[in-house]
């Protein structure tokens, strides 16, 4: 499919906001996930390396470690996802800290392949403490992800970066981010999800702070929430009812892994519950 223009996407989203309709995006680790999400009416589909890992039964955090080349994995996944998506913008997760890419060329290639925009994933924003400090001090910091978003903005790609605090929100909005996604941590729930997370009320306070910071740079920036304990529709509803000026939700594990786990488990159990009836012992043949 051809990429849908940034202008067309933003016009649609601004009308949705004016009409009080939430914007919902979702990760797709397989073509089937993408097809099902589109059938459900999703507004954005994002593919990145963690989608492959979680749909293979591994935790999404695997996408942060050295199990494969994140940018190359996204290009491989494009051949599975892009041909089956008919009308929904598809975004690529880009590893902005990769020192072995020429970023303008990579972004131009992604646009040519049919991607409508980009997101910063894998992201060093999910690291903290000594490890995060080490990344920042050795030339692999969050600033490179900001630079990637700025470069994508120059190419007129839709940009929807993850941010983790107000400072990052200001930096990404200054770089031209169209949609700032307030990331609340690895999604909880399911068989391979995180088991520890902040509370929903803590998320409300953090998202409000991130939203205020982004809007201090540009009033028309679109804001979504993602991750942590915001894993089910009721969780998203709770947050959207309490965060002023929040425009929607972006799900990854909560959009494909957790529904698949529940549905397959339930379907298998239902088949196992089918009883055998009218069973007779076969008659022995004579002779």
Residue, then its C-alpha position, 0 to 999 in steps of 0.5 A: x500500500x502507498x503511504x497515507x500523507x501526514x496532512x491527511x492523517x492529521x486532518x482526520x485526527x483533528x476532526x475526531x478530536x473535535x467530535x469527541x472521538x478518541x484516537x486509538x493506535x495499536x502495535x502489530x507483530x503479525x499480519x493477522x494482528x494488523x488485519x484484525x486491528x483494522x477490522x476493529x476500526x483502529x486508527x494507527x498501526x505501528x510495527x516494531x521489533x517487540x511485536x515479533x518477540x511478544x507474538x513469539x511468546x517472549x516479553x516485549x522488553x526483549x525488543x530492548x536487548x541485543x537479540x536482533x537488529x531492530x531496524x532490520x526486523x521492522x523492514x522484514x515485518x513490513x513485508x508481512x504487514x503492509x500488504x494486508x493493511x488496506x486503509x490504515x496508516x502504518x508506522x515504523x518503530x525506528x531505533x534512533x540510537x543505532x550507530x550503524x544507520x544513515x538516518x535520513x536514508x533509512x527514513x526515506x527508505x521506510x517512506x518509500x516502502x509505504x510507512x506513513x510515519x515513525x515512532x522511537x522504539x526501541x527507546x532508551x527511555x525505558x532504561x533508568x538508573x546507572x544504565x540510562x546514565x551510561x547510555x547518555x554519557x557514551x553517545x547513545x542517549x535519548x537526544x538521538x531519538x529526538x534527532x530522529x523524530x526531527x529528521x522524520x518531520x523534515x521528510x513529512x512523515x507522521x511522528x508519534x514518539x514515546x516520552x517518559x517525562x516532561x523534559x522529553x515531552x518538550x524536546x520531542x514537541x520542539x522537534x516537530x512531534x505530531x503525537x506525543x505518547x506518554x509511556x507509563x512503562x511495560x504493560x502489565x497482565x497476561x502470561x508474559x507481561x510485567x507484574x509490577x507497575x504504578x497505579x492508574x492514579x499515579x499515571x494520571x498525574x504523570x500524564x498530566x505533567x507530560x501533556x502540560x509540558x508538550x502543550x507549553x511548546x505547541x498548543x495543537x500537539x496530540x496526546x495519547x497514553x500507553x503502557x503500565x497498568x493501562x492494559x484494558x479498555x476500562x483502564x483507558x477509560x479511567x485515564x481518559x476521564x481524568x486527564x484533561x486534553x488527552x486524545x486517546x490510547x495506544x496499545x501494544x501488548x494490550x491490543x494483540x498479545x493479551x487478546x490472543x492469549x485469552x481467546x486461544x486459551x478459551x477456545x481450546x478449553x471449549x473444545x476440550x469440554x466437548x464430550x463424546x456420545x454414543x460410543x459403542x465397542x466395535x464388533x469383531x470381524x469373523x474368520 
